[in-house]
């Protein structure tokens, strides 16, 4: 892998982490002294993706704004990596009128048609819509692809299996991505899934299945390169599972009493791990690290400021923008 690509992957991961840390800060700022999920500038649930940056960075490095991504209820990393407007996304998270959905959707229902991005709070919901997008791309005769992302727990849903079957049958240009962070809310993978790797399930539908271990961004990049190229060439779908890591709780406020691995989690953080690799190999130095961090911080804080400047929706317009 060339140096420019490795630096781009690193920049994307830093930007995502910087964003999630800022949202974490803003989310908890006015929920004290007693945590109240409904209080503050960002009310409601919040699912953050710290630790899962390698999946989004490695996959989206091969995509353009003409390609589609359907993400999960933990969507910010894929939204950022796929080029969703960060200002409007942040305003949406804050529930403001300049948001992607004019403040009506919140962080689990981001929708940006400019880059074909969407997400949902429903488990495995993004898989069927990705088929529709892929079918549209195929019928138009373009080489655009759809990427459908879900967690390892959702691989047991009917929508997952139905989508793989139909995509394989019709040779649709889809890359199915599973983020295996080992926990379906509070249920460990070993207690819910009968196979060690969901990538093995691809064989049942006659498509390639690959599992990337160690939360390796370069491993994801290599595997996604093959899967995206296969889809663009008209050879059909692939299934890619990444063994990743959820650094923080399932949602903010999650006490995580069910997790016995927390003591060792920080040591597996993919960001400092990759940074050290690049330092050791002469790709990064201290000046470059500081420059990347400063640029990410400036972009994120600008988006936060934009969101805070945006007005709250007028309650009188609550029934607007609906079907009936």
C-alpha positions in Angstrom: 0.0 0.0 0.0 1.4 3.4 -1.0 2.1 6.1 1.6 -0.6 8.5 0.4 -3.3 5.8 0.9 -2.1 5.0 4.4 -2.1 8.7 5.3 -5.6 9.1 4.0 -6.8 6.1 6.1 -5.1 7.6 9.1 -6.7 11.1 8.5 -10.1 9.6 8.1 -9.8 7.6 11.4 -8.6 10.6 13.3 -11.4 12.8 11.9 -14.0 10.2 13.0 -12.5 9.8 16.5 -12.3 13.5 16.9 -15.9 13.9 15.9 -17.2 11.1 18.2 -15.2 12.6 21.2 -16.8 16.0 20.5 -20.3 14.5 20.3 -19.6 12.6 23.5 -18.6 15.9 25.2 -21.7 17.8 23.9 -24.1 15.0 24.7 -23.1 14.8 28.3 -22.4 18.5 28.9 -25.9 19.2 30.3 -27.0 15.8 31.5 -25.5 16.3 35.0 -25.5 15.8 38.0 -27.9 12.9 37.3 -27.9 11.4 33.8 -31.2 12.2 32.1 -31.4 10.8 28.5 -34.0 13.4 27.6 -32.2 16.4 28.8 -29.8 18.8 27.1 -28.9 20.1 23.7 -28.8 16.5 22.3 -31.7 14.6 23.9 -32.4 11.0 23.3 -30.2 7.9 22.7 -26.7 8.2 21.4 -24.6 5.4 19.8 -21.0 6.3 19.1 -18.5 4.4 17.0 -15.2 4.9 18.7 -13.1 1.8 18.0 -14.8 0.9 14.7 -13.1 3.6 12.6 -11.1 1.0 10.6 -14.2 -0.5 9.0 -15.6 2.8 7.7 -12.2 4.1 6.6 -11.1 0.9 4.8 -14.4 0.4 3.0 -15.2 4.0 2.0 -11.8 4.6 0.6 -13.0 2.7 -2.5 -16.3 4.6 -2.9 -17.4 7.8 -4.6 -20.4 10.0 -4.0 -22.2 8.0 -6.7 -22.1 4.9 -4.6 -24.6 4.2 -1.8 -24.1 3.3 1.8 -26.8 2.1 4.2 -25.5 2.2 7.8 -26.7 1.2 11.2 -28.0 3.0 14.4 -24.2 3.6 15.0 -23.6 5.5 11.8 -21.3 8.5 12.3 -18.1 6.8 11.2 -19.6 5.6 7.9 -21.3 9.0 7.3 -18.0 10.9 7.8 -16.0 8.4 5.7 -18.5 8.5 2.9 -18.5 12.3 2.7 -21.8 13.2 4.4 -22.0 17.0 5.0 -20.6 17.2 8.5 -22.3 20.6 9.3 -25.7 19.4 8.3 -25.2 16.0 10.0 -24.2 17.7 13.3 -27.2 20.1 13.1 -29.4 17.0 12.6 -27.9 15.4 15.7 -28.7 18.6 17.6 -32.2 18.6 16.3 -31.9 21.9 14.4 -33.6 23.2 11.2 -30.4 23.2 9.2 -29.9 19.5 9.7 -30.1 16.8 7.0 -33.7 16.1 8.1 -34.5 19.6 9.4 -34.0 18.3 12.9 -36.7 15.6 12.6 -34.6 12.5 12.3 -31.8 12.7 14.9 -28.6 10.8 14.8 -30.1 7.3 14.0 -31.9 8.6 10.9 -29.4 10.5 8.9 -30.2 10.8 5.2 -28.0 12.6 2.6 -29.1 12.1 -1.0 -26.1 14.0 -2.3 -23.9 11.0 -1.4 -26.6 8.3 -1.3 -26.2 7.8 2.5 -28.9 6.6 4.9 -29.1 4.8 8.2 -31.7 3.4 10.5 -32.4 2.4 14.1 -33.9 -0.9 13.0 -31.6 -3.9 13.1 -30.6 -5.1 9.5 -33.0 -2.6 8.0 -30.3 -1.2 5.7 -29.8 -4.4 3.8 -33.1 -4.5 1.7 -32.8 -0.8 0.7 -29.3 -1.4 -0.5 -30.6 -4.0 -2.9 -33.0 -1.4 -4.3 -30.2 1.0 -4.8 -28.0 -1.7 -6.4 -30.8 -2.7 -8.7 -31.2 0.9 -9.8 -27.5 1.2 -10.5 -27.6 -2.1 -12.4 -30.6 -1.1 -14.6 -29.1 2.3 -15.4 -26.0 0.5 -16.6 -23.6 2.3 -14.3 -20.8 0.8 -12.3 -22.0 2.2 -9.0 -22.2 -0.1 -6.0 -24.2 -0.2 -2.8 -22.6 -1.0 0.6 -24.9 -2.4 3.3 -23.6 -2.3 6.8 -24.9 -4.1 9.9 -23.6 -5.6 13.1 -22.9 -9.2 13.9 -26.2 -9.6 15.8 -28.2 -8.6 12.8 -26.7 -11.5 10.8 -29.3 -13.6 12.5 -32.2 -11.5 11.1 -34.4 -12.7 8.3 -33.7 -9.5 6.3 -30.0 -10.4 6.3 -30.5 -13.8 4.7 -33.2 -12.7 2.3 -31.0 -9.9 1.1 -28.0 -12.1 0.5 -30.1 -14.6 -1.3 -31.7 -12.1 -3.7 -28.5 -10.2 -4.3 -26.7 -13.4 -5.2 -29.6 -14.6 -7.4 -29.7 -11.3 -9.4 -25.9 -10.6 -9.2 -26.5 -7.2 -7.7 -23.6 -4.9 -7.1 -23.7 -5.0 -3.3 -21.0 -5.3 -0.7 -22.4 -6.6 2.6 -20.4 -5.5 5.6 -20.7 -6.9 9.1 -19.1 -5.0 12.0 -18.4 -7.7 14.6 -17.8 -5.8 17.8 -18.6 -9.0 19.8 -21.7 -7.5 21.5 -25.3 -7.3 20.3 -26.2 -4.7 23.0 -25.5 -6.9 26.0 -25.5 -10.3 24.3 -22.1 -11.8 23.3 -21.8 -13.2 19.9 -21.0 -16.7 21.3 -24.4 -16.7 23.0 -26.4 -15.8 19.9 -24.7 -17.0 16.8 -24.0 -20.7 15.9 -21.0 -20.0 13.7 -17.7 -18.5 14.7 -17.6 -16.2 11.7 -20.5 -14.8 9.8 -18.3 -14.7 6.7 -18.8 -18.5 6.5 -22.5 -17.9 5.8 -21.6 -16.4 2.4 -20.9 -19.9 1.0 -24.6 -20.8 1.5 -25.5 -18.2 -1.1 -22.6 -18.9 -3.5 -20.8 -15.6 -2.9 -17.3 -14.8 -1.5 -17.0 -14.3 2.2 -14.0 -12.7 4.0 -13.3 -12.0 7.6 -10.7 -9.4 8.6 -9.2 -9.9 12.0 -7.5 -7.5 14.4 -9.5 -4.5 13.5 -6.9 -3.8 10.8 -7.7 -0.8 8.6 -5.3 -2.0 5.9 -6.8 -5.5 6.1 -10.2 -3.9 5.6 -8.9 -1.8 2.7 -7.5 -4.9 0.9 -10.6 -7.0 1.4 -13.0 -4.1 0.4 -10.9 -3.5 -2.7 -11.7 -6.9 -4.0 -15.3 -6.8 -3.0 -16.0 -3.4 -4.6 -14.1 -4.3 -7.7 -16.2 -7.5 -8.1 -19.4 -5.5 -7.7 -18.3 -2.9 -10.2 -17.4 -5.5 -12.7 -20.9 -7.0 -12.6 -19.8 -10.2 -10.8 -22.3 -9.8 -8.0 -22.2 -9.4 -4.2 -19.6 -10.2 -1.5 -19.8 -10.5 2.2 -17.1 -8.8 4.4 -17.0 -9.3 8.2 -14.6 -7.2 10.3 -13.6 -8.2 13.8 -13.8 -4.7 15.3 -14.1 -3.1 18.7 -16.7 -1.1 20.5 -14.7 1.1 22.8 -17.6 2.7 24.6 -21.1 1.5 25.6 -23.9 0.3 23.3 -25.4 3.7 24.0 -24.3 6.6 26.1 -25.4 5.9 29.7 -24.9 2.2 29.3 -23.2 0.9 32.5 -21.7 -2.1 30.6 -22.0 -4.4 33.7 -22.2 -7.3 31.2 -18.8 -6.6 29.8 -15.9 -8.5 31.3 -13.3 -7.3 28.7 -13.3 -3.6 29.6 -9.9 -3.7 31.3 -8.2 -4.7 28.1 -10.3 -2.6 25.7 -8.1 0.5 25.7 -5.0 -1.5 24.7 -6.8 -2.7 21.6 -7.7 0.9 20.4 -7.1 0.9 16.7 -6.2 4.5 16.4 -3.0 4.7 18.5 -2.1 1.2 17.2 -2.2 2.3 13.6 -0.5 5.6 14.4 2.4 3.8 16.0 2.7 1.5 13.0 3.0 4.4 10.7 5.5 6.1 13.0 7.7 3.0 13.2 7.7 2.7 9.4 8.6 6.4 8.8 5.2 7.4 7.3 4.3 9.7 10.2 6.3 12.0 12.5 5.3 14.2 15.4 4.7 17.2 13.2 2.4 15.2 10.9 0.4 13.8 13.8 -0.1 17.2 15.3 -1.1 18.6 11.9 -3.7 15.9 11.3 -5.1 16.3 14.8 -5.4 20.1 14.4 -7.1 19.9 11.1 -9.6 17.3 12.4 -10.3 19.4 15.5 -10.9 22.6 13.4 -13.4 20.8 11.1 -15.3 19.2 13.9 -15.5 22.3 16.1 -16.7 24.3 13.2 -19.5 21.8 12.6 -20.4 21.9 16.3 -20.6 25.7 16.2 -22.7 25.6 13.0 -25.2 23.2 14.7 -25.4 25.4 17.8 -26.1 28.5 15.7 -28.9 26.8 13.8 -32.4 27.5 15.2 -34.6 24.9 16.8 -37.6 23.8 14.7 -40.9 25.8 15.2 -43.4 23.5 17.0 -46.1 24.9 14.7 -44.4 23.1 11.8 -44.3 19.7 13.5 -46.9 18.3 11.1 -45.0 19.5 8.0 -42.9 17.3 5.7 -45.0 14.2 6.3 -46.9 12.1 3.7 -50.4 12.7 5.0 
